[in-house]
Amino acid sequence: MTRSFTMLSWIHRGLVEGRAARFPLHVLLLFLAMLGLTVPATAQGSWTGPYDWSSCLAVPGCTTLSEISHAALIPTGPYRGKVLMWREPTSATCNPLNTGEGWIFDPITPHTLIRIDQVLDSNIFCAGASWDPEGELVICGGDRNTSILRAAYRFRPLILTTQTIQGACGPEIPVRPSNPAWYTLDDTLNGHYYPGLLALTKKTLNFNSTCSGTCSSITGGAHLLLGGPVYVSYYGQNVMEFLPYLGSQWRSVSHPLHYVPLSDAANADDRYVRMSVGNDPSPSARLDSYPRAIQLSTDDILIAFDLDTADPCATWVPPPLPASQVCPNTQPNEAAEWWVLRPYGGYGQNADRFELWRGSSAGGQPNFDRNYAPAVLMHQTVPGPEKHLDRVLVFGGADFTATTATVQEFVKGTPVGNEGTVVSGSWIGKVPLNLARNFSVGLPLPDGRILVTQGCSNPSPYTANAIVQPELYDPGRLPGDSGSSTLMAASNTVGTTNQSTSRTYHHVAVLLPDGRVFIAGGEVASAGFANGQYTGEIFEPPYLNPDLSKAFIQSTDTVVNLNAVSSTTQTFRVVVNDVSPDMPIGRVVLTRPASVTHGFDTDQRYIELPYTTVSSVGNRVELSVTSPQENLAPPGYYMLWVVVIDPTDPDIRIPTSAEFVKFR
């Protein structure tokens, strides 16, 4: 047993120092299995856990509104490859507290969380979060306990130390007040509850006199904060805010140029009319909660939908909210519509004159009200006929009466007038999921498939009829492919109850550097299921089969320049070892470290990179890989994967473990 722990320490040290991907995956899996931390993968995948952290996270006397609900994969520093999590801090009387704190999940020691010993002075539950170019997490907005929450922070992983102290229920990372891990930024100019925070590609943003706050130009990119009610009433807003990368001062603008369909006739000379905000037909130009906002290669921001409410006169509306603002936009199926957000005249012009176009149903509308459905972005950048950018897929979701299994993919169209290829785009149907599900997370995996996590089959309440089997969805190589979906293994049962853990509303899912998937949280379970509020588990996709491939990345450049939009001159070196002639290299892939909450990750993207083989000697292959272009990838850290493929069966695609690479 001593030898096993010695090996575990060796693996753990490699993970801490960022060298995990240099260990052959089969070695890592073998020694984890010796310690009972994993089981062999099957064609339907397999599970480890669940791991119970209730002794640290549970609030005595309270079982509501305090579950794990936010998670982000740390890309740099001593805890690289580990998961930052937080929840809503709640008192014993079940009242939310105006504080916040975070924990770190280490896959090597899954039964114990590491607490960061710094308490925030605001509640970041239901906030927006996104990684910046230096591997710091920007967090802003948040909880319903205050009428307007404008607090904003940067979580700084490099501040953390591996020297922990023993806390009340486990290890804690001490943080000096003079050098906090959670660094306070300037407040946002508006409050945002359930906001989207989107990392933009490297662009210059100019502002004019209609801007609020510090209105100097932004160069090199920024975060865009959009949606999320000003008041806690599920009522959206038309104010957007920009935070320069590495900056602390926000610029606030509105989008007064609002375009709505004038005619749904496909051959109309002008399909749109511009409306002023004051003359805005329902649904209004105000974006509501957690908009599924995705920036495409065209710079347009596709908003697949946002979250609306069955009861626009919901509670939690603090006075003195005007009565006229309590019940807006009551027309049905609001979330079934889609929008395109783009700067008037391009990013180099006036960034604060944004246009918001409502997608026309003439080109195909999302065919169901998709509250809480996941949306994912995939770029296939390999040259030739298989080059397909801007593949956006949506999975399942619900209105307030039914849940759907439908899957749709967005495709760009032929513009009419000045509407552009995205505004003129359409949604095409694909093979549905096996099970209708709501409150899932859509997670792009390095083999080109999407893991659609558990959720539930009930539209409301949020916890009824939990689903314990995720699905693995293959969208196909071409946008017109029909796709396919395969049910995966059910999660493990708990103790003697023979009940699987409920992962419904608020649960999170994170792709780990070794290719496994960490899943945690979820609201209080309904009858027949085990609570997942304070637990986590790990899913092993079917590709984790060491009998199929033992290939691993031996070395790579770790800091790389992005290519300009029209350039392919920036390349970097990757050396892969243990490549079998029966399983040659077929893809090089980037995925962005997760930052997920409420079923959506604004940071997620899957990017295939062009490459050439420089040399192949025995089982060692050296590649020259072309960096992504600036319009495809916001600057920052990514996980680099090399995927080997069976030439006789292209459905067999096995990724290496990942290396972190910083693109700038």
N, C-alpha and C positions, 0 to 999 in steps of 0.2 A: 504493500500500500504506500510505503514511503516513496517508491519509485514513481508511482502514479502521481503523487502530489508534486514531486519534483518536475515531472513533465508538465503538469498543469501550471506550475509556476513559470516554466519556460514559455508555454503558450501565452499565459496571461501577460508576461513581460513583453512579448512580441506584440500583443494587442495594444497594450498601453503605449508602446513606442511607435505604433503605426506600421508594424511590419507583418500584420496578420496575413495579408494576402500572399506573402512570400512563403508561407508554410503550405506544403501540398494539402489540398482539402481532405484527402483520404487520411492523412496523418492526424489532422485536427479532429475529424469525426471519430477516428479509432480511439483516441485517448479520451475524448468526451464520453464515448460509449462505455469505456472502462469505468468511468466515474458515475455512470447511471444518468448522465445528462442528456442522452439522446437515444434514439432507436433507429434501425435502418429504415431508409425511405422506401416507399412502395409506389406503385403506379398511381395511387390516389394520395400520395404524400403521407406524412406521419406527424405526430405531435409529441412534445414534451411539456411537462407541467400539468395543471396550472401551479403557479407559485403564489403563495398567499402572503400578502404584506399588510393584512388588516391590523396587526399589532402596532404598526407604525402609522397607518393612514386612517383607520376607522375613527370616527368621533363617537365616544360613548353616548348612547341615548339618541343618536341621530342616524338615519339610514338613507337620507335623501340629499341630492344635490351636492355630493362631495366626492363623486367618483373620479378616477383618472379620466381626463378628457382632452389633454394636449400632450403631444410627444414630438420630439425632434432628434434626429441622429446627429451627434456631435462630430464635426469633420476635422477638427484640429485640436492640438493640445494633448495633455496627458490622458484625457478620457475620450480620445478619438475612437470612433466606432461604437460608442456606448450611447444610451438613449436618455435624454433629458425629458422629464415628465412633470406636469403639475396638474392641479385640480382646483376646485372651489373650496377654500377653507370655510368650515362651517362650525358654529358653536353647538354645544350640547342641546340647545333648544332649536336646532336646525335653522338658525338664522345665518345667512352669509356674513362673513367678516370682511372688513376692508383691509385685508392683508394678503400676502402671497408668499409662497416658498416652493422650492423645487427639489426633486430627487433624481438620482442617476441610477439607471438599470444597467448592470454589467452582465452580459450573457454568460460569463465564466462563473459568476457567483449569483445565480438567478434567484435564490431564496432570500437574499438580503438586498435592500435598497441602500444607497448612499445619500444621505441628506446633505444639502448645501446649507451651511449655517449662516444664512442671511435672510431676514424676513423683510419683504417688501411692504411699503406703506400704501399699497392699493391692491385690489383684487383683479388679477389678470385672467380669471375664468371668462371664457367666451371672447377672448382677444384675438387679434390677427397676429401672425408671426411669420417671418421669412428670413433666410440666411443672407448675409451681405458678402461682398467680395473677399473679406478677410476672415470669414468663418465665425462671425459674430451674429447672434440671432436678434433681430429687431422685433420687439413685441409692443403692441399698442392697442388701446381700447379695452373693453371688458365689461365687467359684471353689472347685473341689474340692481345691485344693492344701492347704487347711486344713480341719480337721474341722468347725469352726464359724466362719463369717465374719459378723461383726456390724457391720462398718464401714458408714458412711453419709456421703454428701457432697451438697452443692449445687453444681452447675456454674453459674457466674454470668457470662453473656455480656457484661454491661455492664462487666466488669473488663478485657476484652480491648481491645487497641489495634490499629489498622491499621498501625502502624509496626513492620514485621517486621525481623528480622535474618537473615543467611544462616547456615543450619545445615549439618550434614553432608551432607544430600541435598535441601535446598530451604529455603524460607522458614520461619522460626519466630517465634512470638509470645512475646516475653519476659514473664515473670510475676514480680512481686516477692513474695518469701516472706511479707512483712508484709500483703499484700493478694492472696491467692491466687484464681485462677479456680475451682479446685476447693476449696470451703470444707468443712472437716470438721464434721459434725454429731455429736451424741451417738451412741454405738453403739446398735443395736437391742437389745432385751432378750433376744431369741432369735437364733440363727443362721438364715439363710434362703438356701438354694441353689435356683436356678430359681424365685424368688418372683414373685408378681404384685403390682404397685404401682398402685393405682387412685385417681385423683383423684375425690373425692366432690363432689357438689353442695353448695351452701351450707346447712348444717344445724348445729343445736346438738347436741352429743354430751355426755351426762352419764354419769358413772362412779360406781360404788359401791365398797364395800370389797374386792371380789374383783379389782379392777384392780391391776396392777403398774406400777411406775414413778411418774411424776408424774401424778396422777389427777384434777386439776382439770378442770372442764368445758371443752369446746372450742366456740367460737362461730365462725361464718363458714366452716366446712368444714375438711376434713383429707384427708390421704392415708391410704389403708387398705392395709396390707401383709399379704398372706395367702398361704398355701401355701408351698411350697418346703421341702424336708426340713431338719431340724435337722442331721442328719448327711448325709454324701454317700453315700446309699445308696438314693436314689429312694424314700425313705419319708417320707410327708407328715406334717403336724402340724396340731393343732387350735388353735394359738395365732395370734391376729391382733394386729396392732399399728397404732396410729394416730399420725400425726405432724401436729400443727396446721399449717395453712398459715402459712408464715413462721416457724414455731417450730423448735426443735432437740431437744425432749425427747419421747420416745416413751411411749405408754400401751399396755400389753399386756393383752389379755383372751383368754379361750377361749370356745368356743361349746358350752356343756354341754347346751343344749336341742336335742336331735337328733330329728327326726321322720322316720320311715320308713313306707312304704306298709303299711297293715294289710291292705288288700284292693285288688285291681285292678279290682273291679267298679265301673263308672262310676256306678251308682246307689246305692252304699253310703252309709249314713248318716254314717259316719265312716271316711274312707279312710286315716287315718293314726293311728299310735300314737307316743307320745313315749318315747324311749329315753335312758337315762343313758349316759355315755361308757363306763363300766365294763361295761355290758351291751349294747354296740353291735354289731349284726350286720355282717358284711362286705357291702359295703365300708364302712369305718369313717368317722367324721366328720372324719377327717384329710384335708385337701386336699393333693394332691401337687404336681407341678411345673408352673409356668406355667399356673395355672388360667385358662381363658378366661372371665374375670369381667367382667361388663358391668352397670353400674347403670342401671336403667330409670326411667321417669318416676314410677313408684309408690314409688320409693326401694328396692325390692327389688333385690338383686344376683343376676342370673342367671349361673350358672356352667355354661356349655354342656358342659364336660368339663374334665378336667385330664390331664396326661401321666402314664401309668403305664409299667411296664416289663415286658418279656417274662420277665425273670429277676429276681424280687424278691430273690434271694440274690446280687445283683450284687457285683462287686468295689468297691473304694474305700470300704469300710466301716471306719472307723478304730476301733481298740479304745479304750475298753472298752464298745462298744455291746452291750447284752444280747442274747443269742442269740434271745430271744423276740421281738425287734424286727427281726430281720434279714429275715424272710420273711412280712410281713403281706399280707393281702388277696390271696390267690392265685386267687380265683375269676376265670374268664375274662370278657372284655368289660367290665371295670370302667370304662374310659373312655367306653363307650357310654352311661353313665348321666349324668344331669344333676342339678343342685342349685339351690336358692334359699336365699340368705343374707339374713336381715333382722333388725333389732333388735327384741327383745321389747318390745311396747307402743309402738313408734314411736321415732324418733330423739330426741324430746324427753323420753323416759323414761330407762330404764337401758340405755345403749348397750353395756355389757359383758355383758348377758344376751342374746346373739344366739341366734337360732334357725337351724338348718341343716335344711332340708327336702330330702329326696331326691325328685326328680321321679318321678311315678307313670307306669309304662308303660301304664296304662289310657288316658291322654290322648295316647298316641303317643310313642314313645321314639326318640331318635336311632338310625337303623337300621343303624349301623355303628360299630365301634370307631374313633374319629376322632383317633388320635394325630397331633399336629402339623398338624391342620386349622386354617385361619384362621376366625375369627368376626368379623362386622362388625355395627355398630349404625347404623340409619337412623331419623331422625325426619322425617316429612313433616307439617309444622305448618301448612300452608296451610288456611284455613278451609273449611268445607263438607264435602261427602261424600268428598273426597280426603284428609281429615285422618287420618293413620295414624301413631301414635307407636309406639316400641319394636319396630321391625322388626329382628329379629336373624336373620342368615343364616350358615350354616356350609357349607364347601366342601371336598369330598374328604377326604383323610386316609387313615390306614391302621391296621390292627391289625398283628400281627407275622407275618402270613402273606399278606396281600393288601392292595391299594390300591383305593380307591373313587373313582368320579366323581360320586357322588350329592351333591345339594344339598338342604338342608332349611331351612325358615323357622319360627321360633318365633312362636306366636300365643297371646295371653292367653285364659283361659277363664272359665267360670262357677264361682265358688268353692263348696265344700261345707264347712260348719262355719267354722272360722277359718283355712282354708288360703290364702285370697287369690287374686286373679286370675292371678298369675304361677305359684304352685304348681300351680294347676289348669289351667295352659296345656298346649299340645301342640305337636308338631313335624309340619309338613306337608311332603310331598315336592314338589319342583319339577323342572323340566327339568334333567337332569344336565349336568355339564361334558362337553366333547367327549372329553377324555382323563382317565383316572384319574390323580390326582397326589397326591403327599405332599410335605411341607416347602415348601408355597407360602406366600405372603403375600397376604392379601385387602386390597385398598386401595380404599376408596370414592373415586370421582372426582367432580368437581363437576357432571358432567352426569347424575348419578344412577345410573351404572353402577359395577360393581366390577371392578377389574383383579385377576385371579388369576394370580400370577406363576409362574415356571417350575416349580421343584421337580423331582421324579423320579417315575417310575412304579413304583419298587421300594420295598417296605416296609422292607427291611433287607438288605444294608447301606445306609447313608444316601446313598451317592454313585452307586449303580449306575443305569443307564438314565435319564440326565438328560433332561429335557424342555426344549426350547429355544424353544417357542412359548408365550407367556402366552395367557390367554383374557379376553375382555371379557364380563362377565355383566350382563344387564339383568334385574332382579328384577320389573319391571312396576310399575305405579302402585298396585296393590292387593295386600294380603297373599295373596289367593287366586289371583293371576295365576300362570300356569305358569312364566314366565321364559324367557329364551333366552340362549344362549352362543355366542360367535363366536371362533374361533381367530385370533390375531394373527400378525404376521410373525415368523419365526424371527430370533433375535439374530444379529448380524454374525459372520462367521467371522474367525479370527485368522491373520494372516500368510499363509504358504504352506501351512499345514496343512489349510486348508479345514474347520476344526473350530469349532463354536460353543462359547461358554463355558458351563461347567457351573455352574448356580446351584441347589444342593441344600441340604442341611442348613446352617443358620446364615446363609443369605443374607438381605439386608435390602432393603426397598423403601420409598421416601420420595416423596410428592407434593411437587413444587416449586411455588413461587408462579407460575411461568409456565405451569403446566398439564402440564409434562413429568414423567416419573417416573424417579427415580434408583434404580438397582439395583446392588448390590455384594456381594462376599463369596461365601461358599459353601465347603464342604470340598473337599479334594483330589479332582480329577476322576478318574473311571474311564476306561478305554480308549475312545478315539474322541472325547474332548471336551477342550477347553482348560481349564486351571486358572483358577478365578475367585477364589482366596483373596485376592489382593492387587490385584484389578482392579475397575473399575466401568464402567457404561455407562448410557446414557439412552434410555428408550423414549418415543416421541412418539405419544400416542393419536390416533386418527383425527380427533378434533375439532380438532386443530391445523391447520386449513386456512384460510389467510387469504382464500381465494376465497369462502368461505362467510360470514364475518363479520370485520369490523375493529373491533367495539365494544370499548371499554375504559373502566375506571372512572377518571373524571377527578378526582374528589375524594370524600371521605367523612369523617364523624366517626371519630376513631381511638380515643377512650375513651368507652365507653358503659355505662350501668347495665343490669343484668339486670332483667327483670320478676319481681315476686313470682308465686307459683304461680297465683293467680287473677286476675292483672292483665295488661293489654295497653297500659298507659299510656306505657311507656318506648319511644320511637322514636328513630331517627337518620336522617340525611340522606345519600343517595348520589346522585351525579351521574354519568351514563353518557353517553359521547360516541360518535359514529359508529354510532349505532343505525340500521339500515336498516329501511324500512317492510316489506320482505320477510322480515325476521328480527326480530320484536319481542321485547321482554323477556318471558320466561316463568317464570323462577325466580330467587330470591335465596337463596344457599346459604352455609352456614358449614361448614368442615372444620377439625378441630383439628390443629395441627402434630404431626408424627409423633414417636413414641418407640417403636421397633420392635426386637424381637429374637425369635428362635426362632419365627418365623411369626406373631407376634401383637403387636398394639399396643393396650395398655390405654387409651391416650389417644384412639384414633380414634373419630370419630363424624361423621355427615353430618346436617345440620339444615337443612331448608328453612324460610325465614322469610316470614311474611305481609308484604305491601307494598301501597302505593297509589301511583299516579302523581300527583305534585304539578303537574308541567308537562311539556310536550313541545313543543319549538320546533325545527323542522328535524330534525337528527339528534341533538339533545341532549335527554336525558330526566332529570328529577329525580324521585327516589323518596323516599317516607317509609317506612322499614322498621321493623317491630316487633321489638324485642329478644327473644331467647329467654327463656322463663321459667326460674327458678332450678332447677327440677327436671329440666330438659333439658340444661343446660350448666354444667359446673363453671366457676368464674370463671377468667379467664386470657385468653391470646391465641388468636385464631382467624384463619383465612384467609377473607376475604369474597369471594365470586364472584357475578357476575351472569351468568345463562345466557340467551342468546337462542335462540328456537325457531322452526323453520319451521312456520307454521300449517297448511300442506298436508301436512306429514310430521313428526309429533311425535317421530319417532326421530332427527331431526336437531337436536341440542342442542349449542350452542357456547358454552363459558364464556369470559369475559374472563380476563385475568390477575388475580391476587388482590391485595387489600390486607390488611395485618394490622390487626385491630381488637382492642382490649383490652376485655373485658367484666368488670365488677366488681359 
